[in-house]
Amino acid sequence: MRAVAGITLIQFVGQGCGQLLAGSARYLGSATALTLESLLFAIGALGFARIPHSVSARARRAEPIRLAEILEGIREVVRSPVLRPAWLLAMGVGLFFAGPYFVVFPLLNREYFGGDVGELSLIYMTFPAGSILGLILLWRRGHVRRPGRAIALAQATAALSLLVISTGIPFAPTLLAGTVWGVCGAFFISATRTLFQENASDAHRARVLSVQMLGVMGASTLGSPLAGFLAGQLGALGTFAFCGIAMLVFVALVCLFTDIWTYE
């Protein structure tokens, strides 16, 4: 858990700095800010190019990924009483959290708060800021005795944060609610990644880890257009309320029909 939390901490520190850099578009212009972001990507690519390959990786021949191998990873996750509920909750993130974060936050900032790119960058910075706080706590603690319960509680608390935002609170409390959402995200991400790494078989660990990400990103391809449709029907605040309630119901069902709440 400490290793996963430390790696994820670096990820969100970079994300928070990136949100601040994006906010510079207010003063530098969007084109200049995007150019700076592109330069950072290029620097990162140079760094990755210098990472040496392991001996075993050099010895293996490059082979195309086969569909059967992907399905093997999915089957292992579905058959596992530990990984299956964690994967379901990961899909819940894509369905009910990705849309409000990526689609509805800009609408809320523009239509409700009357903000520009500067305010939007502050809103988007709250999640990585909260994640950094949560990951520091996890890194110092080193473990969670019941990671399944931590995942469920984190998702439920994050859903409550969405419901608080949906009440139409002012800008500053919205930033606070977003930070709480980020703290919950830190616990969810670290506990989920730890569960998948510890419970995957040695032969299929990479495939199982890819299935975890498939659950989040695959579901977000449905969650984002769903949030856009709901925003058109219910407005930004109504969409936050709908997604928050839906996630609470989803978490309750997963806890009711699986053993994730009692897993140690």
C-alpha positions in Angstrom: 0.0 0.0 0.0 2.8 2.4 0.9 4.5 1.8 -2.5 1.3 2.3 -4.5 0.4 5.4 -2.5 3.9 6.9 -3.1 3.7 6.3 -6.8 0.2 7.7 -7.0 1.2 10.7 -4.9 3.8 11.7 -7.6 1.1 11.3 -10.2 -1.3 13.7 -8.5 1.4 16.2 -7.6 2.1 16.4 -11.3 -1.5 16.7 -12.1 -2.0 19.5 -9.6 0.9 21.5 -11.1 -0.6 20.9 -14.5 -3.9 22.4 -13.5 -2.1 25.5 -12.2 -0.2 25.7 -15.5 -3.4 25.4 -17.4 -4.8 28.4 -15.4 -2.0 30.5 -16.8 -4.1 30.6 -20.0 -5.9 33.5 -18.5 -2.7 35.6 -18.8 -0.7 33.9 -21.5 -3.5 32.8 -23.8 -4.7 29.3 -24.6 -2.2 28.7 -27.4 0.8 29.6 -25.2 -0.5 27.5 -22.3 -1.0 24.5 -24.6 2.5 25.0 -26.0 4.0 24.8 -22.5 2.0 21.6 -21.8 3.3 20.1 -25.1 6.9 20.9 -24.0 6.3 19.1 -20.7 5.0 16.0 -22.6 8.1 16.1 -24.8 10.4 16.3 -21.8 8.5 13.3 -20.2 8.9 11.3 -23.4 12.7 11.9 -23.3 12.8 10.7 -19.8 10.9 7.5 -20.6 13.2 6.8 -23.5 16.1 6.6 -21.1 14.5 4.0 -18.9 16.5 0.7 -19.4 14.6 -2.5 -20.4 14.9 -5.4 -18.0 16.9 -8.5 -19.2 13.7 -10.5 -19.4 12.0 -7.9 -21.5 14.9 -7.8 -23.9 14.9 -11.5 -24.2 11.2 -11.8 -25.1 10.2 -11.3 -28.7 7.6 -8.7 -29.3 4.3 -10.4 -30.0 0.9 -8.8 -30.9 -1.7 -8.7 -28.2 -4.3 -11.4 -28.8 -8.0 -11.0 -27.9 -7.9 -14.3 -26.0 -5.2 -12.9 -23.6 -7.4 -9.9 -22.8 -10.4 -12.2 -22.2 -8.3 -14.3 -19.8 -7.6 -11.3 -17.7 -11.3 -10.3 -17.7 -12.3 -13.9 -16.7 -9.8 -13.9 -13.8 -11.3 -10.7 -12.5 -14.9 -11.8 -12.9 -14.2 -15.2 -11.1 -12.4 -13.6 -8.2 -14.7 -12.8 -5.2 -12.2 -10.0 -4.3 -11.5 -8.4 -7.7 -15.0 -8.6 -9.1 -16.6 -6.1 -6.7 -13.6 -3.8 -6.8 -13.9 -3.8 -10.6 -17.6 -3.1 -10.4 -16.9 0.0 -8.2 -14.1 1.0 -10.7 -16.7 1.0 -13.4 -19.0 3.1 -11.2 -16.3 5.7 -11.2 -16.4 5.9 -15.0 -20.2 5.9 -15.1 -21.0 8.4 -12.4 -17.9 10.4 -11.6 -16.0 10.9 -14.8 -18.9 12.8 -16.4 -19.5 15.3 -13.6 -15.7 15.9 -13.4 -14.8 16.3 -17.0 -18.1 17.4 -18.6 -20.3 19.2 -16.0 -17.6 21.1 -14.0 -16.9 23.4 -16.9 -20.6 24.1 -17.3 -21.0 24.7 -13.6 -18.1 27.1 -13.6 -19.4 29.1 -16.6 -23.2 29.1 -16.1 -23.5 29.1 -12.3 -20.3 30.8 -11.0 -19.7 32.9 -14.1 -16.0 31.9 -14.0 -13.3 31.7 -16.7 -10.3 29.5 -17.2 -8.7 30.7 -14.0 -11.6 29.6 -11.8 -11.9 26.4 -13.8 -8.3 25.6 -13.1 -8.9 26.1 -9.4 -11.9 23.7 -9.5 -9.9 21.1 -11.4 -7.0 21.5 -8.9 -9.1 20.5 -5.9 -9.2 16.8 -6.8 -5.4 16.4 -7.1 -4.9 18.5 -4.0 -7.3 16.3 -2.0 -5.7 13.2 -3.5 -2.3 14.5 -2.3 -3.6 14.9 1.2 -5.1 11.4 1.2 -2.1 9.8 -0.3 0.2 11.3 2.3 -2.0 9.8 5.0 -1.9 6.4 3.3 1.8 6.6 2.8 2.4 7.3 6.5 0.0 4.7 7.6 1.4 2.0 5.2 -1.7 -0.2 5.1 -5.5 -0.5 5.3 -6.8 -3.5 7.2 -10.0 -3.7 5.3 -9.3 -2.3 1.8 -12.7 -3.4 0.4 -14.5 -1.4 3.1 -12.2 1.5 2.4 -13.1 1.4 -1.3 -16.8 1.4 -0.6 -16.7 4.1 2.0 -14.5 6.3 -0.2 -17.0 6.0 -3.1 -20.0 6.7 -0.8 -18.3 9.8 0.7 -17.3 11.0 -2.8 -20.9 10.6 -3.8 -22.0 12.8 -0.9 -19.5 15.4 -2.0 -21.4 15.5 -5.4 -24.7 15.9 -3.5 -23.3 18.8 -1.5 -22.1 20.5 -4.7 -25.6 19.9 -6.2 -27.2 22.1 -3.5 -25.8 25.2 -5.2 -23.2 26.2 -2.6 -20.9 29.2 -3.3 -17.6 28.9 -5.1 -15.3 28.4 -2.0 -17.3 25.6 -0.4 -17.5 24.0 -3.9 -13.7 23.9 -3.9 -13.7 22.3 -0.4 -16.2 19.7 -1.6 -14.0 19.0 -4.6 -11.0 18.5 -2.2 -12.9 16.0 -0.1 -13.7 14.2 -3.4 -10.0 14.1 -4.1 -9.2 12.6 -0.6 -11.8 9.9 -1.3 -10.2 9.3 -4.7 -6.8 8.8 -3.1 -8.2 6.0 -0.8 -10.1 4.4 -3.7 -7.2 4.5 -6.2 -4.6 3.2 -3.8 -6.7 0.5 -2.2 -8.0 -0.7 -5.6 -4.6 -0.9 -7.2 -3.2 -2.7 -4.1 -6.1 -5.2 -4.3 -5.5 -5.9 -7.9 -1.7 -6.3 -7.6 -2.0 -8.6 -4.5 -4.8 -10.8 -5.8 -3.8 -11.2 -9.4 -2.0 -14.4 -10.4 1.7 -14.1 -11.3 1.0 -15.2 -14.9 -1.8 -12.7 -15.5 -0.9 -9.8 -13.3 -0.3 -7.3 -16.2 -3.6 -8.4 -17.9 -5.5 -8.1 -14.6 -4.2 -4.6 -14.0 -5.1 -3.6 -17.5 -8.7 -4.8 -16.8 -8.8 -2.5 -13.8 -8.1 0.5 -16.0 -10.5 -0.9 -18.7 -13.3 -0.7 -16.1 -12.7 3.0 -15.4 -11.9 4.2 -18.9 -14.4 1.9 -20.6 -17.3 3.0 -18.4 -16.3 6.6 -18.8 -17.1 6.4 -22.5 -20.7 5.9 -21.4 -20.5 8.2 -18.4 -19.4 11.3 -20.2 -22.1 11.3 -22.8 -24.6 10.4 -20.1 -23.5 13.4 -18.1 -23.8 15.6 -21.2 -27.4 14.4 -21.8 -28.4 14.9 -18.2 -26.9 18.4 -18.1 -29.1 19.3 -21.1 -32.2 17.9 -19.3 -31.5 18.6 -15.6 -28.8 21.4 -15.7 -25.4 21.2 -14.1 -26.6 21.0 -10.5 -29.2 18.4 -11.3 -26.6 16.2 -13.0 -24.4 16.3 -9.9 -27.4 15.3 -7.8 -28.4 12.4 -10.1 -24.8 11.0 -10.3 -24.3 11.3 -6.5 -27.5 9.4 -5.8 -26.8 6.9 -8.5 -23.4 6.2 -7.0 -24.8 5.8 -3.5 -27.3 3.2 -4.8 -24.6 1.5 -6.8 -22.2 1.2 -3.8 -25.0 -0.1 -1.6 -25.9 -2.8 -4.2 -22.2 -3.9 -4.5 -21.9 -4.1 -0.7 -25.1 -6.0 -0.4 -24.5 -8.7 -3.0 -20.7 -9.2 -2.6 -18.2 -9.7 0.3 -16.3 -6.5 -0.3 -17.4 -5.0 3.0 -15.8 -7.8 5.1 -12.7 -8.5 3.0 -9.4 -8.1 4.9 
